[in-house]
Amino acid sequence: MAINRVRHRFGAARRFRHLSLSQTMKTKKIFGVSISLILINLAAVMERADENLLPSVYKEVSEAFNAGPSDLGYLTFIRNFVQGLASPLAGVLVINYERPTVLAIGTLCWALSTAAVGASQQFLQVAFWRAVNGLGLAIVIPALQSFIADSYMDGVRGAGFGLLNLVGSFGGIGGGVLATIMAGQQFWGMPGWRCAFIMMASLSALIGLLVFVFVIDPRKTANFTAHDGENFNSDELLIEKGKASTSSVWLESWMAMKAVMKVQTFQIIVLQGLVGSLPWTAMVFFTMWFELIGFNHNNTAALLSLFAIGCAVGSFIGGIIADRISHIYPNTGRIMCAQFSAFMGIPFSWFLLKVIPQSVNSYFAFAITLPLMGLTISWNGSAANAPMFAEVVPAKHRTMVYAFDRAFEGSFSSFAAPLVGILSEKIFGYDSKAVDIFKGSAKEAAALSKGLLSMMAVPFGLCCLFYTPLYTVFGRDRESVKAANSKEEEMI
């Protein structure tokens, strides 16, 4: 028996060394940055580019399918609603599969749907593939967020999420600019907007394949590190984990869902997110609004790029500022940053949509206002929501908490886009038949801006207000998780 035990331990140790060697080979760094993190950020780039494709060509899609603002709003609604409802699927998949596999599945799903939208000949076909696109994003986004949460420590997690948003925003800029510039041209006898969709789908599929082949889940690295020095248990750990994942995945998923739903910090952040995400969904009409004012494709792309750059830099800076303040005020610093950012959405929305004259002569006023607006209103996700989620649930439930956040926020915010269209058409007098394809329409631009303002200023204010209960709740939830983790470590 003793000899067999020694042989078993020796064989396990040898297999452990082999696994550790393969891990080390896959987690090589380029310029000091992990290949896994590079590819994860590239996936975020493609995800954000994909999100910006359709809004960038709303005008062309409206002409191709004879669709008004409310119809275009329904396309965004369908994708966001499906994304919201399907987001818990990401939490279930991550319990049973490694995150690189889950990310690859989601990426290939959205790549297929993006290409199909570019090839669609009827409006209903576009609507169907937008729903499939929402399914792919539902799988990818929570897995991306939990991957970043596990890759950074508490004190710098805001900067980690800010960097993800910063890099992803460049994808959004690239996707939006590419689609906007290509939209008015023909390539190989095909409308430019269709070519943009097919091109972006091909790049997304390539990134998904690279993620599947090269990315290492940080949980795997953590498991092996935690058992270093007890190598003879590593095989047993993997076997037991495999048995548990196949026999009780649904029970484990249900337990994770219940654990997440009971956290009061989660409930409050979701509540503010229900209204706080409405303005961002409504902003998909910015491209159409600028073109109705009379700006050409290039000028519209430039203005939206300035806004996107402002949001990207603001998200990164907001994350860093919140990290610094949280060192001084660990239980309230992130909340203060979030409320400041949400409040700034009110004056900027009013100034952008009501004060600046809606004319092509106001180009420089828009060009100054948009990046400043982006710098200040984009902090919430990286400075508060994402880092706080990581601190109030155990690490094993992180994907589930991000998934449920997307489920509630995504499904509710999906109503913003069609509401903007309905308000513009039914209340403020927007008439799609009165729009000049080349010169736009000042009257319709004014109607659309009123619809946008209704879905931006008020939700920003409510979002700021709804953060307030976190001043008493977050610290308590944070300490509870710390105590539970300490107890678990003692048992181990």
C-alpha positions as CSV (number, residue, x, y, z in Angstrom):
1,M,0.0,0.0,0.0
2,A,2.8,2.4,0.9
3,I,4.6,1.7,-2.4
4,N,1.4,2.3,-4.4
5,R,0.8,5.5,-2.5
6,V,4.3,6.7,-3.3
7,R,3.8,5.7,-7.0
8,H,0.5,7.5,-7.1
9,R,2.0,10.7,-5.6
10,F,5.0,10.5,-8.0
11,G,2.8,10.1,-11.0
12,A,0.5,12.9,-9.9
13,A,3.4,15.2,-9.3
14,R,4.8,14.4,-12.7
15,R,1.5,15.1,-14.3
16,F,1.2,18.3,-12.3
17,R,4.6,19.5,-13.6
18,H,3.5,18.7,-17.1
19,L,0.3,20.8,-16.7
20,S,2.3,23.6,-15.0
21,L,4.7,23.6,-17.9
22,S,2.0,23.8,-20.5
23,Q,0.4,26.6,-18.5
24,T,3.6,28.5,-18.4
25,M,4.0,28.2,-22.1
26,K,0.5,29.5,-22.7
27,T,0.8,32.4,-20.2
28,K,3.9,34.0,-21.8
29,K,4.0,37.7,-21.8
30,I,4.6,40.3,-24.5
31,F,6.1,43.6,-23.3
32,G,5.3,42.5,-19.7
33,V,1.6,41.9,-20.5
34,S,0.0,38.4,-20.4
35,I,-1.0,37.0,-23.8
36,S,-4.3,36.0,-22.2
37,L,-5.1,39.6,-21.2
38,I,-4.1,40.9,-24.6
39,L,-6.5,38.5,-26.3
40,I,-9.3,39.2,-23.8
41,N,-9.0,42.9,-24.5
42,L,-9.0,42.2,-28.2
43,A,-12.3,40.3,-27.7
44,A,-13.6,43.4,-25.9
45,V,-12.5,45.5,-28.9
46,M,-14.5,43.4,-31.3
47,E,-17.5,43.2,-29.0
48,R,-17.7,47.0,-28.8
49,A,-17.2,47.3,-32.5
50,D,-20.0,44.9,-33.2
51,E,-22.3,46.9,-30.9
52,N,-21.7,50.1,-32.8
53,L,-22.1,48.8,-36.3
54,L,-25.9,49.0,-36.7
55,P,-26.4,52.4,-35.0
56,S,-23.7,53.8,-37.3
57,V,-25.7,52.9,-40.4
58,Y,-29.2,53.5,-39.1
59,K,-29.9,56.0,-41.9
60,E,-28.8,53.5,-44.6
61,V,-30.8,50.6,-43.0
62,S,-33.8,53.0,-42.8
63,E,-33.6,53.6,-46.5
64,A,-32.9,49.9,-47.4
65,F,-35.9,48.5,-45.5
66,N,-38.1,51.6,-45.4
67,A,-37.9,51.7,-41.6
68,G,-38.6,54.7,-39.3
69,P,-36.9,55.5,-35.9
70,S,-39.4,53.3,-34.0
71,D,-38.6,50.3,-36.3
72,L,-34.8,50.9,-35.8
73,G,-35.4,51.2,-32.1
74,Y,-37.1,47.8,-32.1
75,L,-33.9,46.3,-33.6
76,T,-31.9,47.6,-30.7
77,F,-34.7,46.5,-28.3
78,I,-34.7,42.9,-29.7
79,R,-30.9,42.5,-29.4
80,N,-30.7,44.0,-25.9
81,F,-33.8,42.2,-24.6
82,V,-32.5,38.8,-25.7
83,Q,-29.1,39.7,-24.3
84,G,-30.7,40.5,-21.0
85,L,-32.8,37.4,-20.7
86,A,-30.0,35.1,-21.9
87,S,-27.2,36.6,-19.7
88,P,-27.6,34.0,-16.8
89,L,-26.7,31.4,-19.4
90,A,-23.1,32.7,-19.1
91,G,-23.1,32.0,-15.4
92,V,-24.3,28.4,-16.0
93,L,-21.8,27.8,-18.8
94,V,-18.8,29.1,-16.8
95,I,-19.6,26.7,-13.9
96,N,-19.2,23.8,-16.3
97,Y,-16.6,25.0,-18.8
98,E,-13.5,27.2,-18.8
99,R,-14.1,30.8,-19.7
100,P,-12.0,30.8,-22.9
101,T,-14.3,28.1,-24.3
102,V,-17.4,30.1,-23.2
103,L,-15.9,33.3,-24.8
104,A,-15.1,31.5,-28.0
105,I,-18.7,30.1,-28.3
106,G,-20.2,33.5,-27.7
107,T,-17.8,35.3,-30.1
108,L,-18.5,32.9,-32.9
109,C,-22.3,33.2,-32.3
110,W,-22.2,37.0,-32.6
111,A,-19.8,36.8,-35.7
112,L,-22.3,34.5,-37.5
113,S,-25.2,36.8,-36.7
114,T,-23.3,40.0,-37.8
115,A,-22.5,38.5,-41.1
116,A,-26.1,37.4,-41.5
117,V,-27.4,40.9,-40.8
118,G,-25.1,42.2,-43.7
119,A,-26.7,39.6,-46.0
120,S,-30.3,40.1,-45.0
121,Q,-32.8,41.2,-47.6
122,Q,-35.9,41.7,-45.4
123,F,-36.4,43.7,-42.2
124,L,-37.7,40.6,-40.3
125,Q,-34.5,38.7,-41.2
126,V,-32.5,41.6,-39.7
127,A,-34.6,41.4,-36.5
128,F,-34.0,37.7,-36.2
129,W,-30.3,37.9,-36.5
130,R,-30.1,40.8,-34.1
131,A,-31.8,38.5,-31.6
132,V,-29.1,35.9,-32.2
133,N,-26.5,38.6,-31.8
134,G,-27.9,39.4,-28.4
135,L,-27.5,35.7,-27.4
136,G,-23.8,35.8,-28.3
137,L,-23.2,39.0,-26.4
138,A,-25.1,37.6,-23.4
139,I,-22.5,34.8,-23.2
140,V,-19.5,37.0,-23.8
141,I,-19.9,40.1,-21.7
142,P,-20.3,38.5,-18.2
143,A,-17.5,36.1,-18.9
144,L,-15.3,39.0,-19.9
145,Q,-16.1,40.9,-16.8
146,S,-15.5,38.0,-14.4
147,F,-12.2,37.2,-16.2
148,I,-11.0,40.8,-15.5
149,A,-12.2,40.7,-11.9
150,D,-10.2,37.5,-11.3
151,S,-7.1,39.0,-13.0
152,Y,-6.7,42.1,-10.7
153,M,-6.5,42.6,-7.0
154,D,-9.2,44.7,-5.1
155,G,-7.1,47.9,-4.9
156,V,-6.5,48.1,-8.7
157,R,-9.6,46.5,-10.1
158,G,-11.1,49.8,-11.1
159,A,-8.1,50.5,-13.3
160,G,-8.4,47.0,-14.8
161,F,-12.0,47.5,-15.8
162,G,-11.2,51.0,-17.0
163,L,-8.5,49.6,-19.2
164,L,-10.9,47.0,-20.6
165,N,-13.4,49.8,-21.4
166,L,-10.6,52.0,-22.8
167,V,-9.4,49.4,-25.2
168,G,-12.9,48.2,-26.0
169,S,-13.9,51.8,-26.8
170,F,-11.3,52.0,-29.5
171,G,-13.0,49.0,-31.1
172,G,-16.3,50.9,-30.8
173,I,-14.7,53.9,-32.5
174,G,-13.2,51.8,-35.2
175,G,-16.4,49.9,-35.8
176,G,-18.5,53.1,-35.9
177,V,-16.1,55.0,-38.0
178,L,-15.6,52.2,-40.4
179,A,-19.3,51.5,-40.9
180,T,-20.2,55.3,-41.2
181,I,-17.5,55.9,-43.8
182,M,-18.2,52.7,-45.8
183,A,-22.0,53.2,-45.6
184,G,-22.3,55.7,-48.4
185,Q,-20.2,53.7,-50.9
186,Q,-20.3,50.6,-53.0
187,F,-17.9,47.7,-52.9
188,W,-18.0,45.0,-55.5
189,G,-21.5,46.0,-56.4
190,M,-22.6,45.7,-52.7
191,P,-23.7,48.6,-50.4
192,G,-20.9,49.6,-48.1
193,W,-22.8,49.1,-44.9
194,R,-23.3,45.4,-45.8
195,C,-19.5,45.0,-46.5
196,A,-18.7,46.5,-43.1
197,F,-20.9,43.9,-41.3
198,I,-19.3,41.0,-43.2
199,M,-15.8,42.3,-42.6
200,M,-16.4,42.8,-38.9
201,A,-17.9,39.3,-38.6
202,S,-14.7,37.8,-40.1
203,L,-12.4,39.6,-37.7
204,S,-14.6,38.6,-34.7
205,A,-14.5,34.9,-35.7
206,L,-10.7,35.1,-35.9
207,I,-10.4,36.6,-32.4
208,G,-12.8,34.0,-31.0
209,L,-10.5,31.2,-32.4
210,L,-7.4,32.8,-30.9
211,V,-9.1,33.2,-27.5
212,F,-10.1,29.5,-27.5
213,V,-6.5,28.3,-28.4
214,F,-4.3,30.6,-26.4
215,V,-6.2,32.1,-23.4
216,I,-5.8,30.6,-19.9
217,D,-8.5,31.0,-17.3
218,P,-7.0,32.7,-14.2
219,R,-9.0,30.3,-12.0
220,K,-7.0,27.4,-13.4
221,T,-3.8,29.2,-12.5
222,A,-5.1,30.0,-9.0
223,N,-6.1,26.4,-8.4
224,F,-2.7,25.0,-9.3
225,T,-0.9,27.8,-7.3
226,A,-3.0,27.1,-4.3
227,H,-2.1,23.4,-4.3
228,D,1.6,23.9,-5.0
229,G,3.5,21.9,-2.5
230,E,0.7,19.3,-2.4
231,N,1.0,18.1,-6.0
232,F,-0.2,14.6,-5.2
233,N,-3.7,16.1,-4.7
234,S,-4.0,18.0,-8.0
235,D,-5.3,15.1,-10.1
236,E,-7.8,14.2,-7.4
237,L,-8.9,17.9,-7.4
238,L,-9.5,17.9,-11.1
239,I,-11.4,14.5,-11.0
240,E,-13.7,15.7,-8.2
241,K,-14.3,19.0,-10.0
242,G,-15.2,17.1,-13.2
243,K,-17.6,14.8,-11.4
244,A,-19.3,17.8,-9.6
245,S,-19.6,19.8,-12.8
246,T,-21.4,17.0,-14.7
247,S,-23.6,15.7,-11.9
248,S,-24.7,18.8,-10.2
249,V,-24.2,21.7,-12.5
250,W,-27.9,22.8,-12.4
251,L,-28.0,22.6,-8.6
252,E,-24.7,24.6,-8.3
253,S,-26.1,27.1,-10.8
254,W,-29.3,27.5,-8.7
255,M,-27.3,27.9,-5.5
256,A,-25.1,30.6,-7.2
257,M,-28.2,32.4,-8.4
258,K,-29.7,32.5,-4.9
259,A,-26.5,33.6,-3.3
260,V,-26.1,36.5,-5.7
261,M,-29.8,37.6,-5.6
262,K,-29.6,37.9,-1.8
263,V,-26.8,40.5,-1.8
264,Q,-28.2,43.9,-1.1
265,T,-25.4,45.7,-2.9
266,F,-26.2,43.7,-6.0
267,Q,-29.9,44.7,-5.7
268,I,-29.2,48.4,-5.3
269,I,-26.7,48.5,-8.2
270,V,-29.1,46.7,-10.4
271,L,-31.9,49.1,-9.4
272,Q,-29.8,52.1,-10.4
273,G,-28.7,50.3,-13.6
274,L,-32.3,49.8,-14.7
275,V,-32.6,53.6,-15.2
276,G,-28.8,54.4,-15.6
277,S,-28.5,52.3,-18.7
278,L,-31.4,54.0,-20.5
279,P,-29.4,57.0,-21.7
280,W,-26.7,54.8,-23.1
281,T,-29.2,52.8,-25.1
282,A,-30.9,56.0,-26.3
283,M,-27.5,57.3,-27.6
284,V,-27.6,54.8,-30.5
285,F,-29.6,57.5,-32.2
286,F,-26.7,60.0,-32.1
287,T,-25.5,59.1,-35.6
288,M,-28.9,59.5,-37.1
289,W,-29.4,62.8,-35.2
290,F,-26.2,64.4,-36.5
291,E,-27.0,63.3,-40.1
292,L,-30.5,64.8,-39.8
293,I,-28.9,68.0,-38.7
294,G,-27.0,67.9,-42.0
295,F,-23.6,66.6,-41.2
296,N,-22.1,64.3,-43.8
297,H,-20.8,60.8,-43.0
298,N,-17.2,61.9,-42.3
299,N,-18.1,64.7,-40.0
300,T,-20.6,62.5,-38.1
301,A,-18.0,59.8,-37.7
302,A,-15.5,62.4,-36.4
303,L,-18.0,63.8,-33.8
304,L,-18.9,60.3,-32.6
305,S,-15.2,59.3,-32.4
306,L,-14.6,62.3,-30.2
307,F,-17.4,61.3,-27.9
308,A,-16.2,57.7,-27.9
309,I,-12.6,58.8,-27.1
310,G,-13.9,60.9,-24.2
311,C,-15.9,57.9,-22.8
312,A,-12.9,55.6,-23.2
313,V,-10.4,57.9,-21.4
314,G,-13.1,58.9,-18.9
315,S,-13.8,55.3,-18.0
316,F,-10.0,54.6,-17.5
317,I,-9.4,57.8,-15.5
318,G,-12.6,57.2,-13.4
319,G,-11.4,53.7,-12.5
320,I,-8.0,55.0,-11.4
321,I,-9.6,57.9,-9.4
322,A,-12.0,55.5,-7.7
323,D,-9.1,53.1,-6.8
324,R,-7.2,56.0,-5.1
325,I,-10.3,57.3,-3.3
326,S,-11.3,53.8,-2.2
327,H,-7.9,53.4,-0.4
328,I,-8.9,56.4,1.8
329,Y,-12.7,55.7,2.0
330,P,-12.9,51.9,1.3
331,N,-16.7,51.7,1.8
332,T,-17.8,55.0,0.2
333,G,-15.2,56.2,-2.3
334,R,-16.5,54.3,-5.3
335,I,-20.1,55.4,-4.6
336,M,-19.1,59.1,-4.5
337,C,-17.4,58.7,-7.9
338,A,-20.4,57.0,-9.4
339,Q,-22.8,59.7,-8.2
340,F,-20.6,62.4,-9.5
341,S,-20.5,60.8,-13.0
342,A,-24.2,60.1,-13.1
343,F,-25.1,63.7,-12.1
344,M,-22.9,65.2,-14.8
345,G,-25.1,63.5,-17.4
346,I,-27.9,65.9,-16.6
347,P,-26.3,69.3,-17.6
348,F,-24.3,67.8,-20.5
349,S,-27.5,66.2,-22.0
350,W,-29.4,69.5,-21.7
351,F,-26.5,71.5,-23.2
352,L,-25.9,69.1,-26.1
353,L,-29.5,68.6,-27.1
354,K,-31.1,72.0,-26.2
355,V,-28.5,74.8,-26.0
356,I,-26.2,74.2,-29.0
357,P,-27.9,75.3,-32.2
358,Q,-28.8,72.3,-34.3
359,S,-26.9,73.4,-37.4
360,V,-23.8,72.3,-39.3
361,N,-22.3,75.6,-38.3
362,S,-22.2,74.3,-34.7
363,Y,-19.6,71.6,-35.6
364,F,-16.9,73.0,-33.2
365,A,-19.4,73.4,-30.3
366,F,-20.4,69.8,-30.7
367,A,-16.7,68.8,-31.1
368,I,-15.8,70.4,-27.8
369,T,-18.9,69.3,-25.8
370,L,-18.9,65.6,-26.8
371,P,-15.4,64.6,-25.5
372,L,-16.0,66.6,-22.3
373,M,-19.3,64.9,-21.8
374,G,-17.7,61.5,-22.4
375,L,-14.9,62.2,-19.9
376,T,-17.3,62.8,-17.0
377,I,-20.3,60.5,-17.6
378,S,-18.5,57.2,-18.2
379,W,-17.1,56.4,-14.8
380,N,-19.8,54.2,-13.3
381,G,-19.0,50.8,-14.7
382,S,-15.2,50.9,-14.1
383,A,-15.2,53.1,-11.0
384,A,-18.0,51.5,-9.0
385,N,-20.3,48.8,-10.4
386,A,-17.9,46.2,-11.7
387,P,-15.3,46.5,-8.9
388,M,-18.0,46.5,-6.2
389,F,-19.6,43.4,-7.6
390,A,-16.3,41.6,-7.3
391,E,-16.0,42.5,-3.6
392,V,-19.5,41.5,-2.4
393,V,-19.7,37.9,-3.8
394,P,-17.2,35.0,-3.6
395,A,-14.9,34.6,-6.5
396,K,-16.7,31.5,-7.8
397,H,-19.9,33.5,-8.2
398,R,-18.5,36.5,-10.1
399,T,-19.6,35.4,-13.5
400,M,-23.1,34.8,-12.2
401,V,-23.3,38.3,-10.6
402,Y,-22.2,40.0,-13.8
403,A,-24.6,37.8,-15.8
404,F,-27.6,38.7,-13.6
405,D,-26.6,42.4,-13.7
406,R,-26.7,42.3,-17.5
407,A,-30.0,40.3,-17.4
408,F,-31.8,43.0,-15.4
409,E,-30.2,46.0,-16.9
410,G,-30.1,44.8,-20.5
411,S,-33.7,43.6,-20.6
412,F,-35.0,46.9,-19.1
413,S,-32.8,49.3,-21.0
414,S,-33.7,47.7,-24.2
415,F,-37.0,49.7,-24.1
416,A,-35.1,53.0,-24.4
417,A,-34.4,52.8,-28.1
418,P,-38.0,52.2,-29.2
419,L,-39.2,54.7,-26.7
420,V,-37.0,57.4,-28.3
421,G,-38.4,56.5,-31.6
422,I,-42.0,56.5,-30.3
423,L,-41.6,59.8,-28.5
424,S,-40.0,61.4,-31.5
425,E,-42.7,60.2,-34.0
426,K,-45.9,60.3,-31.9
427,I,-45.3,63.2,-29.5
428,F,-42.6,65.5,-31.1
429,G,-43.8,65.1,-34.7
430,Y,-40.9,63.2,-36.4
431,D,-41.9,62.3,-40.0
432,S,-39.5,59.9,-41.8
433,K,-41.1,60.7,-45.2
434,A,-40.0,64.3,-44.8
435,V,-36.3,63.5,-44.5
436,D,-34.0,64.6,-47.3
437,I,-31.5,61.8,-47.9
438,F,-28.6,64.2,-48.6
439,K,-29.4,67.3,-46.6
440,G,-31.3,65.9,-43.6
441,S,-34.1,67.7,-41.9
442,A,-33.9,70.4,-39.2
443,K,-37.5,69.7,-38.1
444,E,-37.0,66.0,-37.7
445,A,-33.6,66.5,-36.0
446,A,-35.3,68.8,-33.4
447,A,-38.0,66.1,-32.8
448,L,-35.4,63.4,-32.4
449,S,-33.4,65.5,-30.0
450,K,-36.4,66.0,-27.8
451,G,-37.0,62.3,-27.6
452,L,-33.3,61.8,-26.8
453,L,-33.4,64.4,-24.0
454,S,-36.4,62.7,-22.4
455,M,-34.6,59.4,-22.2
456,M,-31.3,60.9,-21.0
457,A,-31.6,63.7,-18.5
458,V,-34.2,62.2,-16.2
459,P,-32.7,58.7,-16.1
460,F,-29.3,60.2,-15.3
461,G,-30.8,62.0,-12.3
462,L,-32.6,58.9,-11.0
463,C,-29.4,56.9,-11.4
464,C,-27.5,59.3,-9.2
465,L,-30.2,59.2,-6.5
466,F,-30.5,55.4,-6.5
467,Y,-26.8,55.0,-5.5
468,T,-27.4,56.6,-2.1
469,P,-28.4,53.4,-0.1
470,L,-25.0,51.9,-0.9
471,Y,-23.4,54.2,1.7
472,T,-24.9,51.9,4.4
473,V,-25.1,48.6,2.6
474,F,-21.8,48.1,0.6
475,G,-19.5,48.1,3.6
476,R,-21.5,45.5,5.4
477,D,-21.7,43.2,2.4
478,R,-18.0,43.6,1.8
479,E,-17.1,42.6,5.3
480,S,-19.4,39.6,5.1
481,V,-17.6,38.2,2.1
482,K,-14.2,38.8,3.7
483,A,-15.3,36.9,6.8
484,A,-16.7,34.0,4.7
485,N,-13.5,33.8,2.6
486,S,-11.3,33.8,5.8
487,K,-13.4,31.0,7.2
488,E,-13.1,29.0,4.0
489,E,-9.4,29.4,3.9
490,E,-9.1,28.2,7.5
491,M,-11.1,25.1,6.7
492,I,-8.8,24.4,3.7
